Structures are given as C-alpha cells and as structure tokens.
Amino acid sequence: MSWKKVGKFKEAHGLKGELWAVIFDKNFEEVEDVDMFGVGPGDEPAQIFEDGDLRPRAKGVIARTPQLTDRNQAEALLGQFLFVPEEAVAYPINEDPEYKSLLGFTLVDGDRPVGLVESFTEIKEQIMVHVRAGEELLDIPFHDDFLNDILDDEKKILMTLPEGLLDINRKSGATSPGEDD
C-alpha cells in the first residue's frame, strides 16, 4: 500500500489516546472516508493503525484508534507525521495537457449549459470536473458513461448527467436551469 504524508501531530486531545494533527496537504479533504492511518517520524509510516479513524477539527483532524488508550500513549507520538492511504488524497490534475486544454470550456448537460470548467481533480481513481455555475462551484464526475462529446471549436463538453446529480450539488436546493420552464 502507498502512503501519503498529510499532516503532523501537534497535541494530545483528551484523556483517551486521541491526537490532533494539523493538515498541511491541501488536497486531503475526504477525512470521513479514512478508516486507517499511519504515524512516523520520516517519509514512511513506522506504525499503521488499521482500525483508526479521522474526523475534522480546527484546521486539522482528530485521530483515534483503539490501540491508543490514554494520553501518555498519544503524547509519545507528538511531532510525528500523519500518513493516510494515497487513494484518500485528491490530486489536482490541471497540469495534465489533456485536462488543461478543457479549462474554460462550457459543460453542457443535454441541451442546457451548466457552467464553465474551472478545474479537475482525481479522488480515489475518479476524475471530478469542477464547474462554476453562477455563484456555486459544482463537482461533477467526469466519467465516460456521462461524456457524449468534446467540441474543441465551440469550447463545449457535452454530457448526459444522471437525473438529480446537479440538484444534489447545489447548496440552495434550486432546480437546474430550465427544469421548471
């Protein structure tokens, strides 16, 4: 398994062996999906906690595992680095020429323009396209099953998205443009 160094343990949290780590890898966002983590002083984890979990907290995470049961055990790990499985980290892929050439294109769902492509990331082997739709930034899976065509001359990406996908992405709960017309 490959590991990614994403943070550093700064203090013990509580009396039950929990640790607070500051996160310095801006691409690590999917904290809830991590069910194991590593700890170590260098570039590789020296100890793996396969039954651990992480939860977000104040510019970092709280790490806990049944293997650490008191504050003294947690304090022994202070200053060491936090590692997570590499697949838990989202990687920006905007520098990849294939994706860089699509920045600024209009993403179209069926016959409705959704917005302008701002960036791409890869999360757990899934490419996500980030589309600016007015004030909102929508995360849409950039998957072959949804992709119909890319029109370079018109700067358009034609997709057929699953019903409701855009609505799930919208914070306001508003329906997609043209749905209530």
C-alpha positions as CSV (number, residue, x, y, z in Angstrom):
1,M,0.0,0.0,0.0
2,S,1.2,3.5,-0.8
3,W,1.0,6.2,1.8
4,K,0.8,10.0,1.6
5,K,2.1,12.3,4.4
6,V,-0.7,14.8,5.0
7,G,-0.1,16.3,8.5
8,K,1.8,16.4,11.7
9,F,0.6,15.5,15.2
10,K,0.7,18.6,17.4
11,E,-1.1,17.8,20.6
12,A,-2.9,15.1,22.6
13,H,-6.7,15.5,22.6
14,G,-8.4,14.4,25.8
15,L,-7.5,11.5,28.0
16,K,-8.4,8.6,25.8
17,G,-5.4,8.5,23.4
18,E,-6.7,10.8,20.7
19,L,-4.4,13.1,18.8
20,W,-4.9,16.4,17.0
21,A,-2.9,16.8,13.7
22,V,-2.6,19.9,11.7
23,I,-3.1,19.1,8.0
24,F,-0.6,20.7,5.5
25,D,-1.7,18.8,2.4
26,K,-4.5,21.0,0.8
27,N,-5.5,18.0,-1.3
28,F,-6.5,15.9,1.6
29,E,-10.3,16.6,2.1
30,E,-12.1,13.3,2.4
31,V,-11.5,12.8,6.1
32,E,-14.6,10.8,6.7
33,D,-13.5,8.1,4.2
34,V,-10.3,7.2,6.0
35,D,-10.5,4.1,8.2
36,M,-6.8,3.6,8.7
37,F,-3.8,5.9,9.2
38,G,-0.1,5.7,9.8
39,V,2.3,7.5,12.1
40,G,6.0,8.1,11.6
41,P,8.9,10.5,12.0
42,G,10.1,10.4,8.4
43,D,8.8,9.8,4.9
44,E,7.1,6.5,5.6
45,P,4.8,5.4,8.4
46,A,6.6,3.5,11.2
47,Q,3.3,2.3,12.7
48,I,-0.1,1.6,11.0
49,F,-3.4,1.8,12.7
50,E,-5.8,-0.3,10.6
51,D,-8.8,0.3,12.8
52,G,-8.3,4.0,13.2
53,D,-10.4,6.9,12.1
54,L,-10.1,10.6,11.5
55,R,-12.6,13.3,12.0
56,P,-12.3,17.0,11.0
57,R,-11.4,19.5,13.7
58,A,-10.0,23.1,13.6
59,K,-7.6,23.2,10.6
60,G,-6.8,19.6,11.1
61,V,-8.1,16.2,12.3
62,I,-8.6,14.2,15.4
63,A,-7.0,10.8,15.0
64,R,-8.2,7.9,17.2
65,T,-7.7,4.2,17.4
66,P,-8.5,1.5,20.0
67,Q,-4.7,0.8,20.1
68,L,-4.1,4.1,21.8
69,T,-5.9,4.1,25.1
70,D,-4.5,7.0,27.2
71,R,-3.0,10.5,26.9
72,N,0.6,9.2,27.6
73,Q,0.5,6.9,24.6
74,A,-0.8,9.8,22.4
75,E,1.8,12.2,23.7
76,A,4.6,9.7,22.7
77,L,3.6,10.3,19.1
78,L,3.6,14.1,19.1
79,G,5.8,15.7,16.5
80,Q,5.5,12.7,14.2
81,F,3.7,12.8,10.8
82,L,0.2,11.6,9.9
83,F,0.0,9.3,6.8
84,V,-3.1,8.2,5.0
85,P,-3.6,5.7,2.2
86,E,-2.6,7.5,-1.1
87,E,-6.1,6.8,-2.6
88,A,-7.7,9.0,0.1
89,V,-6.0,12.1,-1.3
90,A,-7.5,14.2,-4.1
91,Y,-4.8,15.2,-6.7
92,P,-5.2,18.2,-8.9
93,I,-4.7,17.2,-12.5
94,N,-5.0,20.6,-14.1
95,E,-1.4,20.4,-15.4
96,D,-2.1,17.3,-17.4
97,P,-2.3,18.6,-21.0
98,E,-5.5,16.5,-21.7
99,Y,-7.4,18.3,-18.9
100,K,-5.6,21.7,-19.0
101,S,-6.9,22.1,-22.6
102,L,-10.5,21.8,-21.3
103,L,-10.3,24.6,-18.7
104,G,-12.7,27.4,-19.6
105,F,-15.0,25.1,-21.6
106,T,-18.7,25.2,-21.1
107,L,-20.1,22.0,-19.7
108,V,-23.5,21.2,-21.2
109,D,-25.9,18.7,-19.7
110,G,-28.3,17.5,-22.5
111,D,-29.1,20.9,-24.1
112,R,-28.6,23.0,-21.0
113,P,-25.4,24.9,-20.3
114,V,-24.3,24.2,-16.7
115,G,-21.3,26.4,-16.3
116,L,-17.6,26.9,-17.0
117,V,-15.0,24.3,-16.2
118,E,-12.6,25.7,-13.5
119,S,-10.5,22.6,-12.6
120,F,-10.2,18.9,-12.4
121,T,-9.2,16.6,-9.5
122,E,-8.7,12.9,-9.1
123,I,-10.3,11.4,-6.0
124,K,-10.0,7.6,-5.4
125,E,-9.4,7.0,-9.2
126,Q,-12.5,9.1,-10.1
127,I,-11.9,12.3,-12.2
128,M,-14.1,15.2,-11.0
129,V,-14.7,18.3,-13.0
130,H,-15.3,21.5,-11.0
131,V,-17.8,23.7,-12.8
132,R,-18.6,27.4,-11.9
133,A,-22.4,27.8,-12.2
134,G,-23.1,31.4,-11.1
135,E,-22.0,31.7,-7.5
136,E,-21.7,27.9,-7.0
137,L,-18.9,25.5,-7.7
138,L,-20.3,22.1,-8.7
139,D,-18.4,18.8,-8.5
140,I,-19.4,16.5,-11.4
141,P,-17.9,13.1,-12.1
142,F,-16.0,13.3,-15.4
143,H,-16.9,9.7,-16.5
144,D,-17.1,8.1,-19.9
145,D,-20.6,6.9,-19.1
146,F,-21.8,10.5,-18.9
147,L,-19.5,12.1,-21.6
148,N,-21.0,12.4,-25.1
149,D,-18.5,14.6,-26.9
150,I,-16.0,17.4,-26.6
151,L,-16.3,20.1,-29.2
152,D,-13.0,21.9,-29.3
153,D,-14.1,24.5,-31.8
154,E,-17.1,25.5,-29.7
155,K,-15.3,25.1,-26.3
156,K,-18.0,22.8,-25.1
157,I,-18.1,19.5,-23.2
158,L,-21.3,17.6,-23.9
159,M,-22.6,15.3,-21.2
160,T,-25.7,13.5,-20.2
161,L,-25.7,13.5,-16.4
162,P,-27.9,11.3,-14.2
163,E,-31.2,12.9,-13.2
164,G,-30.8,14.9,-9.9
165,L,-27.0,15.0,-9.9
166,L,-26.8,18.8,-10.4
167,D,-29.5,19.3,-7.8
168,I,-27.6,17.3,-5.2
169,N,-24.5,19.5,-5.9
170,R,-26.4,22.8,-5.5
171,K,-26.3,24.3,-2.0
172,S,-29.5,26.3,-2.4
173,G,-31.5,23.2,-3.4
174,A,-32.7,25.1,-6.5
175,T,-33.5,23.1,-9.6
176,S,-31.4,23.1,-12.7
177,P,-32.0,25.9,-15.2
178,G,-34.8,25.2,-17.5
179,E,-36.3,22.4,-15.4
180,D,-39.4,24.4,-14.2
181,D,-39.9,26.3,-17.5
